[in-house]
Structure formats: C-alpha cells, structure tokens
Amino acid sequence: MNIAEREAAYESYAAIRTDIVLQAVLLCKDDSFHRWIEKRLQGCWGEYNEPMAVNYLREYCGIKSRSELKENEEAQRKFEALLKEFQRDRALGAVA
C-alpha cells in the first residue's frame, strides 16, 4: 500500500468514525428514542428529552462524550448494539 492509498484508507476510517458520532447525535434528538428509553427504564428517570438521552447513551457506552465513539472500540460496540436493539424494537412497533 503506497502513501496515497494509506491516506485514503485513513480518511475513510475517520469518516466512518465521524459518522458514528453523527449517528449518536441524531439518535439523541429522536423523540422515539426518548420514548424507547422511557419504556426501558419504566419511567424512573424523570424527563425524557435530548439531554436525558445524551446522558443515557454516555452512561450506557461508558463514555464522557459522544466524540469518544470515534476512537473507543468498546464504546462503539456498545453503541452499535444499543442502536440495533432500538431499531429492532421500532421495526416491531414496540416504539411509537
């Protein structure tokens, strides 16, 4: 692999990691994600909104900032599992 190919591969990897952060940001803005968390936690967290979703996601993934998803592979796996579970439940109609 020459230098140009390595740089292109790195840029591609960086774009994928940026996309995961963008996915996390957009997910936390999604009202149906808020309702899904509320259902999971059985209403025990108070208000279900974007700041709560951010806190939930950070706690779930073991991170202090969503930007850590760029580099933290364990957090990436946890986020991807959470996202898949949410998407599955939404597809099954378990989330309005």
C-alpha positions as CSV (number, residue, x, y, z in Angstrom):
1,M,0.0,0.0,0.0
2,N,1.5,3.3,-1.0
3,I,1.2,6.6,0.9
4,A,-1.8,7.9,-1.1
5,E,-3.6,4.6,-0.5
6,R,-2.8,4.7,3.2
7,E,-4.0,8.3,3.5
8,A,-7.2,7.4,1.6
9,A,-7.8,4.4,3.9
10,Y,-7.3,6.6,7.0
11,E,-9.6,9.3,5.7
12,S,-12.3,6.6,5.0
13,Y,-11.8,5.2,8.6
14,A,-12.1,8.7,10.0
15,A,-15.3,9.4,8.0
16,I,-16.8,6.2,9.4
17,R,-15.9,7.1,13.0
18,T,-17.3,10.6,12.4
19,D,-20.5,9.0,11.1
20,I,-20.9,7.0,14.3
21,V,-20.7,10.3,16.3
22,L,-23.2,11.9,14.0
23,Q,-25.5,8.8,14.4
24,A,-25.3,9.2,18.2
25,V,-26.1,13.0,18.0
26,L,-29.1,12.3,15.7
27,L,-30.3,9.4,17.8
28,C,-30.3,11.6,21.0
29,K,-32.6,14.1,19.2
30,D,-35.1,11.4,18.2
31,D,-38.4,11.6,20.2
32,S,-39.0,7.9,19.6
33,F,-35.6,7.1,21.1
34,H,-36.6,9.1,24.2
35,R,-39.9,7.1,24.4
36,W,-37.9,3.8,24.0
37,I,-35.6,4.7,26.8
38,E,-38.6,5.7,29.0
39,K,-40.1,2.3,28.3
40,R,-36.8,0.5,29.1
41,L,-36.3,2.4,32.3
42,Q,-40.0,2.1,33.2
43,G,-40.3,5.9,33.7
44,C,-37.8,6.1,36.6
45,W,-35.5,8.8,35.2
46,G,-37.8,11.9,35.2
47,E,-37.9,13.9,31.9
48,Y,-37.3,12.1,28.7
49,N,-35.7,14.5,26.2
50,E,-32.5,15.1,24.4
51,P,-30.2,15.9,27.4
52,M,-31.5,12.8,29.1
53,A,-30.9,10.7,26.0
54,V,-27.3,12.0,25.8
55,N,-26.7,11.1,29.5
56,Y,-28.3,7.7,29.0
57,L,-26.1,7.0,25.9
58,R,-22.9,8.1,27.6
59,E,-23.7,6.0,30.7
60,Y,-24.6,3.0,28.6
61,C,-21.5,3.2,26.5
62,G,-19.2,4.1,29.3
63,I,-18.0,7.4,27.9
64,K,-18.0,11.1,29.0
65,S,-18.6,12.5,25.5
66,R,-20.1,11.1,22.3
67,S,-17.0,12.2,20.5
68,E,-15.2,9.3,22.3
69,L,-17.1,7.0,19.9
70,K,-14.5,7.9,17.2
71,E,-11.7,6.1,19.0
72,N,-13.2,3.9,21.7
73,E,-13.9,0.5,20.2
74,E,-15.7,-0.9,23.2
75,A,-18.0,2.1,23.2
76,Q,-18.6,1.7,19.5
77,R,-19.7,-1.9,20.0
78,K,-22.0,-0.9,22.9
79,F,-23.5,1.9,20.8
80,E,-24.0,-0.3,17.8
81,A,-25.7,-2.9,19.9
82,L,-27.9,-0.3,21.5
83,L,-28.8,1.2,18.1
84,K,-29.6,-2.3,16.7
85,E,-31.9,-3.0,19.6
86,F,-33.7,0.3,19.3
87,Q,-34.1,-0.2,15.5
88,R,-35.4,-3.7,16.0
89,D,-38.0,-2.6,18.6
90,R,-39.1,0.3,16.4
91,A,-39.5,-2.0,13.4
92,L,-41.6,-4.4,15.5
93,G,-43.8,-1.4,16.5
94,A,-42.7,-1.5,20.2
95,V,-41.8,2.2,19.9
96,A,-44.3,4.9,18.7
